[in-house]
């Protein structure tokens, strides 16, 4: 059995109005691995930043970040704890 680990996902959204619905759908679809979420619109830079705390396997995290990363104007970075 693959073990779950705690981690984070950092998401920078460059075109919020265009992709917000798609992002929210993906996050809702993967809600079972999301422990917490914080979103900050940063108007000075014309972008938004979303931070997720997750409890996931590498496969679950890869599925979510892969789908997010395919969206135009969305940048994603993630990490999981070693244990």
Buried (B, 14 or more C-beta within 10 A) or exposed (E): EEEBBEBBBBBBBBBBEEBEEBBEEBBEEBEEBBEEBEBEEEEEEEBBBBEBBBBBBBEBBEBBBEBBEEBEEBBBEBEBEEE
